[in-house]
Amino acid sequence: LKDAKNVAIITGAATGNRHEFFKHFLKSIGSSEDNLFIHDSNVLLSSITAAHQIAFGTNAIPRADLRKANVIVGIGTDFLDIGVQPVYYQAGFSFSQHFSNQGVKGKFIQLESVTTLTGTKASERIVIPPGSETLVALYLAETLMALPSNKAKPDERAVIQSILDKQRNELNTAPAACGIDQETMGRIANELLSTGSIVMVGGSNNFDSNSSNLQLIGILLNTLIGAY
């Protein structure tokens, strides 16, 4: 391998340090770390890693600890069906939704266009139009930004606001286009900010070109509620 001029590695998406190990290996033999190619048939894994590469400069798949979440909001998510790590998330979700979680029963609000196994477990399920997940997520981000209690730092708020401003035309139509009035979205935003919470976005059946954009907005949402 040391004599090879151009070595590449193809690997599947995964949590942990596997990708960093492969990058270090490529550099150690004189190849570029850009020669690490990640492939997975589950588009959710691909979109999550792409979004984290853009936002944080690393191909990563975060492992959310749902046990610590008293409020979970899902936007077109299927983390209990297929998702990224369904067994792991099922355990955390069960703990979150049980009174054993510090004596508090968690709440799960699911916004989805089709019925999923994940959605049937929701405390509150809100039906949204097909293909509206990205706009719903932007709508929630705008609502959180308007609340002074959001957890984003000043520089983070500036970035988020600039993104929202670029989507102003779409956001002006959001309440009607998403079928969610401002009062309802405001209530959801306040619930997210009132306690430990997390937003889960996107599902393994989201094969459109907006899947990575949706994951990026999910990062913004979790920044606004202090989930990172």
Salt bridges, closest charged atoms under 4 A:
GLU20 OE2 - LYS23 NZ 3.83
ASP65 OD1 - ARG67 NE 2.88
GLU112 OE2 - ARG125 NE 2.53
GLU124 OE1 - LYS107 NZ 3.75
GLU124 OE2 - ARG187 NH2 2.66
GLU142 OE2 - ARG168 NH1 2.42
ASP165 OD1 - ARG168 NH2 3.73
GLU191 OE1 - LYS107 NZ 3.08
GLU191 OE2 - ARG187 NH1 2.94
